[in-house]
Amino acid sequence: MFKDVMLKGTFKSMHHTHSFEEENDFTIMNDVFEFESPLGFLGKIAEVLFLKKYMTNFLVKKNQNLKEVAESNQWKTLLNENLD
């Protein structure tokens, strides 16, 4: 498990926890994403109107890309690029 915590940025607060478990010879990744918008009441309205949906779609796309890389040989290329 590892956790991303926003120290400074757009949101009032943001915590993103990644955990992994093995199930039937597969690795299951779980994401818990918690955030609080700035601007008090106006931020809460933005959360309800569009931010929750936007952030959910963002995480789904990110995780689809991660899955594609992890299940192919792409991860080897990326790892080698970062080691050079």
TISEPA-86388 format. One record per residue: chain; residue in one letter; x, y, z of N, C-alpha, C in turn. Coordinates in nm, 2 decimals, padded with zeros to 4 digits. Layout:
[drenvo "A" "A" [X Y Z] [X Y Z] [X Y Z]];
...
//
This chain:
[drenvo "A" "M" [00.08 -00.12 00.00] [00.00 00.00 00.00] [00.09 00.12 00.00]];
[drenvo "A" "F" [00.04 00.23 -00.07] [00.11 00.36 -00.06] [00.00 00.46 -00.07]];
[drenvo "A" "K" [00.04 00.58 -00.03] [-00.06 00.69 -00.03] [00.00 00.82 -00.08]];
[drenvo "A" "D" [-00.07 00.89 -00.16] [-00.04 01.02 -00.21] [-00.12 01.12 -00.13]];
[drenvo "A" "V" [-00.05 01.22 -00.08] [-00.11 01.33 00.00] [-00.07 01.46 -00.06]];
[drenvo "A" "M" [-00.17 01.54 -00.10] [-00.14 01.67 -00.15] [-00.10 01.77 -00.04]];
[drenvo "A" "L" [00.02 01.82 -00.05] [00.07 01.92 00.05] [00.04 02.06 00.01]];
[drenvo "A" "K" [00.03 02.08 -00.12] [00.00 02.22 -00.18] [-00.06 02.20 -00.31]];
[drenvo "A" "G" [-00.17 02.27 -00.34] [-00.23 02.25 -00.47] [-00.37 02.31 -00.48]];
[drenvo "A" "T" [-00.44 02.27 -00.58] [-00.57 02.32 -00.61] [-00.68 02.29 -00.51]];
[drenvo "A" "F" [-00.68 02.16 -00.46] [-00.78 02.12 -00.37] [-00.74 02.17 -00.23]];
[drenvo "A" "K" [-00.85 02.18 -00.14] [-00.82 02.21 00.00] [-00.75 02.10 00.06]];
[drenvo "A" "S" [-00.79 01.97 00.03] [-00.71 01.86 00.07] [-00.73 01.74 -00.03]];
[drenvo "A" "M" [-00.64 01.65 -00.04] [-00.65 01.54 -00.13] [-00.56 01.42 -00.07]];
[drenvo "A" "H" [-00.62 01.31 -00.06] [-00.55 01.18 -00.02] [-00.59 01.08 -00.12]];
[drenvo "A" "H" [-00.49 01.00 -00.17] [-00.52 00.90 -00.26] [-00.44 00.77 -00.22]];
[drenvo "A" "T" [-00.51 00.67 -00.17] [-00.45 00.55 -00.12] [-00.47 00.44 -00.22]];
[drenvo "A" "H" [-00.35 00.37 -00.24] [-00.35 00.26 -00.34] [-00.32 00.14 -00.25]];
[drenvo "A" "S" [-00.40 00.03 -00.27] [-00.37 -00.09 -00.20] [-00.38 -00.21 -00.29]];
[drenvo "A" "F" [-00.31 -00.31 -00.26] [-00.30 -00.43 -00.36] [-00.33 -00.56 -00.28]];
[drenvo "A" "E" [-00.40 -00.65 -00.34] [-00.42 -00.78 -00.28] [-00.42 -00.89 -00.39]];
[drenvo "A" "E" [-00.38 -01.00 -00.35] [-00.38 -01.12 -00.44] [-00.51 -01.19 -00.43]];
[drenvo "A" "E" [-00.57 -01.22 -00.55] [-00.69 -01.30 -00.55] [-00.69 -01.39 -00.67]];
[drenvo "A" "N" [-00.69 -01.52 -00.65] [-00.69 -01.62 -00.75] [-00.58 -01.60 -00.85]];
[drenvo "A" "D" [-00.46 -01.58 -00.81] [-00.34 -01.56 -00.89] [-00.34 -01.42 -00.97]];
[drenvo "A" "F" [-00.43 -01.33 -00.93] [-00.44 -01.20 -00.99] [-00.41 -01.10 -00.88]];
[drenvo "A" "T" [-00.36 -00.98 -00.93] [-00.34 -00.87 -00.83] [-00.45 -00.78 -00.85]];
[drenvo "A" "I" [-00.52 -00.74 -00.74] [-00.63 -00.65 -00.74] [-00.58 -00.52 -00.68]];
[drenvo "A" "M" [-00.60 -00.41 -00.76] [-00.56 -00.28 -00.71] [-00.68 -00.20 -00.66]];
[drenvo "A" "N" [-00.68 -00.15 -00.54] [-00.79 -00.07 -00.49] [-00.74 00.07 -00.47]];
[drenvo "A" "D" [-00.82 00.17 -00.52] [-00.80 00.31 -00.50] [-00.90 00.37 -00.41]];
[drenvo "A" "V" [-00.86 00.45 -00.31] [-00.95 00.53 -00.24] [-00.90 00.67 -00.25]];
[drenvo "A" "F" [-00.99 00.75 -00.31] [-00.95 00.89 -00.35] [-01.05 00.98 -00.27]];
[drenvo "A" "E" [-00.99 01.06 -00.18] [-01.07 01.16 -00.10] [-01.02 01.30 -00.13]];
[drenvo "A" "F" [-01.11 01.39 -00.15] [-01.06 01.53 -00.17] [-01.17 01.62 -00.12]];
[drenvo "A" "E" [-01.12 01.74 -00.09] [-01.21 01.85 -00.05] [-01.18 01.97 -00.13]];
[drenvo "A" "S" [-01.28 02.03 -00.19] [-01.27 02.14 -00.27] [-01.24 02.27 -00.19]];
[drenvo "A" "P" [-01.17 02.37 -00.25] [-01.16 02.49 -00.18] [-01.29 02.57 -00.20]];
[drenvo "A" "L" [-01.30 02.69 -00.14] [-01.40 02.79 -00.16] [-01.53 02.75 -00.09]];
[drenvo "A" "G" [-01.52 02.67 00.02] [-01.64 02.65 00.10] [-01.76 02.60 00.03]];
[drenvo "A" "F" [-01.87 02.67 00.05] [-02.00 02.63 -00.01] [-01.99 02.62 -00.16]];
[drenvo "A" "L" [-01.92 02.71 -00.23] [-01.91 02.71 -00.37] [-01.84 02.58 -00.42]];
[drenvo "A" "G" [-01.73 02.55 -00.34] [-01.66 02.43 -00.37] [-01.74 02.30 -00.36]];
[drenvo "A" "K" [-01.83 02.30 -00.26] [-01.92 02.18 -00.24] [-02.01 02.17 -00.36]];
[drenvo "A" "I" [-02.06 02.28 -00.41] [-02.15 02.28 -00.52] [-02.08 02.23 -00.64]];
[drenvo "A" "A" [-01.95 02.27 -00.66] [-01.87 02.22 -00.78] [-01.85 02.07 -00.76]];
[drenvo "A" "E" [-01.82 02.02 -00.64] [-01.81 01.88 -00.62] [-01.93 01.80 -00.67]];
[drenvo "A" "V" [-02.04 01.85 -00.63] [-02.17 01.78 -00.67] [-02.19 01.79 -00.82]];
[drenvo "A" "L" [-02.17 01.91 -00.87] [-02.21 01.93 -01.01] [-02.11 01.86 -01.11]];
[drenvo "A" "F" [-01.98 01.86 -01.08] [-01.89 01.80 -01.19] [-01.77 01.74 -01.13]];
[drenvo "A" "L" [-01.71 01.78 -01.02] [-01.58 01.74 -00.98] [-01.58 01.59 -00.94]];
[drenvo "A" "K" [-01.68 01.53 -00.87] [-01.68 01.39 -00.84] [-01.68 01.31 -00.97]];
[drenvo "A" "K" [-01.76 01.34 -01.07] [-01.76 01.27 -01.19] [-01.63 01.28 -01.27]];
[drenvo "A" "Y" [-01.58 01.40 -01.27] [-01.45 01.42 -01.35] [-01.34 01.34 -01.28]];
[drenvo "A" "M" [-01.33 01.35 -01.15] [-01.22 01.27 -01.08] [-01.24 01.12 -01.10]];
[drenvo "A" "T" [-01.36 01.07 -01.09] [-01.38 00.93 -01.11] [-01.34 00.89 -01.25]];
[drenvo "A" "N" [-01.38 00.96 -01.35] [-01.34 00.93 -01.49] [-01.19 00.94 -01.51]];
[drenvo "A" "F" [-01.13 01.04 -01.45] [-00.98 01.05 -01.45] [-00.91 00.92 -01.40]];
[drenvo "A" "L" [-00.96 00.88 -01.28] [-00.90 00.76 -01.22] [-00.92 00.63 -01.30]];
[drenvo "A" "V" [-01.04 00.62 -01.35] [-01.07 00.50 -01.43] [-00.98 00.50 -01.55]];
[drenvo "A" "K" [-00.96 00.61 -01.62] [-00.87 00.61 -01.74] [-00.73 00.58 -01.70]];
[drenvo "A" "K" [-00.69 00.65 -01.59] [-00.55 00.62 -01.54] [-00.53 00.48 -01.51]];
[drenvo "A" "N" [-00.62 00.42 -01.45] [-00.61 00.27 -01.41] [-00.61 00.18 -01.53]];
[drenvo "A" "Q" [-00.69 00.22 -01.63] [-00.70 00.14 -01.76] [-00.56 00.14 -01.82]];
[drenvo "A" "N" [-00.50 00.26 -01.83] [-00.37 00.28 -01.89] [-00.26 00.20 -01.81]];
[drenvo "A" "L" [-00.27 00.20 -01.68] [-00.18 00.13 -01.59] [-00.19 -00.02 -01.61]];
[drenvo "A" "K" [-00.31 -00.07 -01.62] [-00.34 -00.21 -01.65] [-00.28 -00.25 -01.78]];
[drenvo "A" "E" [-00.30 -00.17 -01.89] [-00.24 -00.21 -02.02] [-00.09 -00.22 -02.01]];
[drenvo "A" "V" [-00.03 -00.12 -01.94] [00.12 -00.12 -01.93] [00.17 -00.24 -01.85]];
[drenvo "A" "A" [00.10 -00.27 -01.74] [00.14 -00.38 -01.65] [00.13 -00.51 -01.72]];
[drenvo "A" "E" [00.02 -00.53 -01.80] [00.00 -00.66 -01.86] [00.07 -00.68 -01.99]];
[drenvo "A" "S" [00.14 -00.59 -02.04] [00.22 -00.60 -02.16] [00.37 -00.59 -02.13]];
[drenvo "A" "N" [00.45 -00.58 -02.23] [00.59 -00.56 -02.21] [00.63 -00.41 -02.20]];
[drenvo "A" "Q" [00.53 -00.32 -02.21] [00.56 -00.18 -02.20] [00.63 -00.14 -02.07]];
[drenvo "A" "W" [00.60 -00.21 -01.96] [00.65 -00.17 -01.83] [00.81 -00.19 -01.83]];
[drenvo "A" "K" [00.86 -00.28 -01.91] [01.00 -00.30 -01.92] [01.07 -00.18 -01.98]];
[drenvo "A" "T" [01.01 -00.13 -02.09] [01.06 -00.01 -02.16] [01.06 00.11 -02.07]];
[drenvo "A" "L" [00.95 00.13 -02.00] [00.93 00.24 -01.91] [01.03 00.23 -01.79]];
[drenvo "A" "L" [01.05 00.12 -01.74] [01.14 00.10 -01.63] [01.29 00.13 -01.67]];
[drenvo "A" "N" [01.32 00.08 -01.79] [01.46 00.10 -01.84] [01.48 00.25 -01.87]];
[drenvo "A" "E" [01.38 00.32 -01.92] [01.39 00.46 -01.95] [01.42 00.54 -01.82]];
[drenvo "A" "N" [01.35 00.50 -01.71] [01.37 00.57 -01.59] [01.50 00.54 -01.51]];
[drenvo "A" "L" [01.56 00.42 -01.55] [01.69 00.38 -01.48] [01.81 00.45 -01.55]];
[drenvo "A" "D" [01.79 00.49 -01.68] [01.90 00.55 -01.75] [01.93 00.69 -01.71]];
//
